[in-house]
């Protein structure tokens, strides 16, 4: 395992207690039973991005996000379904849904709520460190999950990726630096997310995406995360080899979320 930044360690320590409570309330065998009863199939998160690229569309993964540890409350008038619908109506390719309650003010129930009304593929954005959470994500309506290299080791990344694929979900594997990217490239994961936010200082530098993207072999989808505020930044990063863009805060802070998204999509 990489040296886990203090902020991630604090989050994982807290979520360990949440996981134990969740497993006591809904044991894994019950979740497995729910999976057996599911009638719908995952919507193809990665394929949606590939199809958007093929049609000349800018793939934006628009994030449903109320707050964060670094910024606190980001959007007071937070209605996850309304936001998701607005994203769909204004050109988003996929959605990222925060399901962490304590630190990001999200909820697992948002996945099913949004899935019922919105047709875009959904990413469960959370801190996954146990297989239970992957089964839980599929049962809740996720089409993809986030794995964070900074809090896992290579065998875990491989095993969790394989489990997600067995459940027909895609994986966005997030890295922050060269060491984590080396870990990611030791897996079969075909979607690499480059987070421009330094987890130790919370500083954001979109040059991180540019620097690390140059190290990713052809054939993988590269997603820039954090700190993207302008269409010009997206155009620049696409010229440097980035394929898709996960954007949350710069959308959530806008009075007119739809207009901002349309501007970013271009």
N, C-alpha and C positions, 0 to 999 in steps of 0.2 A: 504494500500500500504506500502511496505517496505520503509525504508529510502533510497531514490535514490542517488547513488553515484554521485559526482559532474560531472564526465565525462558523465554519462548517462543523467543527467539533461540537460547538455549543448547540447547533441545530440538531445534529444527529443524536447527541445525548438526550435532548428533549424528545425527539421522535421515537427513541427506543421505548420510552414509557408509553407513548401513543400507540405504538405497534403492539405492545403487550396487551393494552386495553382493547384494541381492535380485534386481536386474535381471540381474546377471552369472550368478547361479545358475539363475534361471527367467526367460528373456527374455519380452518382452511377447507375441511370437507364440505361445509355448507357453501362456501364460495365455489368449489368445484361443481357442486350440484347446480348452482346458478348458471355456471358456464355451459353445462350440458343442456340447459333450457333456453339458452340464447337463440333467437331466430335470425338475427341480423349478423352479417359478417363485417369485419373491419373494412374501412372505406379506402384504404390505400393512401396513407399519408405521403410516403415517398413518391408514389406514382403521380399524385396530384402535383407535386413540385416538378417532376420530370415532364409531365404534360404541359404545365404552364411554360416551362422553358422552351419546349418544342413549338409552342404557339407564339413565342415572342413576348409573353407576359412576364412581368416581374413577380416572382413568387415571394409573397410576404406572408409570414406566419404571424398573424396579429394576436396579441396576448390579452386575455381577460384577467386583469390584475388590479386589485384594490389598493394594495400597499406593499411595502418591503421593509426589511430591517434597517436599511441605510437611509430611506427617505420617509419612513412612517406612512401615514395615510396619503395616498396619491389622488384618489378620487372619492369624494364624499358621497356624490349621488351615484352610487354604484349599483347597477342593475345588470347582472351577468348575462341574462337572456337578451335584453335590449342591446347591450354592447355587442354580443355575438351576432345578432341579426344585422346590426349596422355594419359590422365588419363584412358579413357576407354580401350585403347590398352594395358595398363600395370597393370590391375587388380583391379581398383577401383570398389567398389560395388555401390556407389551412388556419386552424386556430390553436393557440397554446392556452391551456386553462390551468391556472394556479389552484392546486388542491390543498396546499399546506395552510392550516388554520392559524396556528400560533404566531408564525413569523410573517406570513404574507396575506393573512386575512382571507384566505380562500376556503374552499370546501369541496370534498369529494362529490357531493351531490350535484355540483354545477355541471359535471360531465353529462349525466343523464338528462338534466334539465335542458341543456343546450342541444344535445343530440336529438331530442324529440322534435325540435323546431328548426334546426339548422342542418344543412346537408354537407357542410364542409368536414373534412377529417379533423380529429381532435387529438392533441398531444396532452398527456397528463404531465404537468410540470410540477415536480415534487422531488424529494430527496430519497431516492430508492436505494436501500441497502439490504433488502431481504426479499426472497422470492415471493413471499406472501403479498407484498405490495404490487407485484407484477400481475398476479392472478386477480387481485383486487381491482387494479386498473382496467383490466379487460372486462370484468363483471360490471364495472361502473360505466362503461361506454367508451373507453379510450381506444383510439386507433393506433396510437404510438406512445412510447414512454421516453422520458429523459433519463439518461445515465450520466453521472458526473465522475469523470476520471479522478478528480482530486480526492474523492472519498472512497474509492474502491481500488482493488488491485487487478492485475491483468486476468487472472483466473476468474475472478468475480465478473469482470466485464464480459468475458467470453461466455460464461455460464448464463448470466442474466440476458445477454443478447440472444443466445440460443433459445432460452425459455420464451422470450417475447416472440421470437419468430415461430416457435411451435404453436403459439397462441394466435398466430397470423397478425401480430402487431409489428410495426416498424420501431426502430430505435434511433434517437438522436443522441449521439455520444459527445458530451461536452468537454472541451479542453480549454485551458487557460494559458499554457506555456509549452515550450518545446518538449519537456520531459513527459507531460501528459499526452501530447500528440504522439510521441513515440509509443506510449502505452496503447493508445487508440489504434494505431496502425498495426499492432500485434493481434488485432481482432478482425473479424470479418464484417464489422459494422460498416455500412456503406454511406451513412450520413454522419458527418463530423460537424459539430457545432463549435465555433470559436467564440468564446465569451471575452469581450473586450474589457470586462470589469475585473480588476485585480481584487481577489478575495481577501487579501490582507489589508489593503489600504482603501478599497472601494473606489479608487481612481479608475476612470474610464479612458481608454485610448484606442480608437478604431484602427490605428496602425497595427495593433496586435493581429487583427484579422488578415491584414495585408501580409504581414511577416510570416505568419504560420501557414497561410494558404499556399504560399510558394513551396512549402515542404510536403504538401499532400499529393500523392500520386494521382494521375488521371484515373477516372472511373468512379470516384467518390463524390457525393454531393456535399458541398461545403456551405454551411449556414453561418452567417455573421450574427452575433447576439450582443445586445447592449450598446447604448450610446449612439444609435443611429437616429438622426433627427431631420435630415434633409434629403431630398431627391438627389442632389448633387453628390452626396456621400455614397448613396446606393450606386449611382452610375460609375463613380470612381472605383468602388470595390468590385463591381462586376467586371470592369476592365482588368482588375488584378486577379480574377479567377474565382471570385465568390459567386455562388449560385442563388442563394435564398437568404432572407433576412427575417430574423425573429425580433419583432418590435413591440414593446409594451408601454413603457413609461411615457415616451414622447407622444403616443396616441392618447393615453389615459389622462394626460394633463390638458388636453385640448377641450374647449367648450364644444366644438363641432368635430367629433371623432371621425365621422364619415368623410368630411371634407379633407381632413388631415391625411387619412388613409389614401384617398383618391390622389392626393398630391404626391404621396410617397410612391404609389404604384406607377404614377406617370402616365 
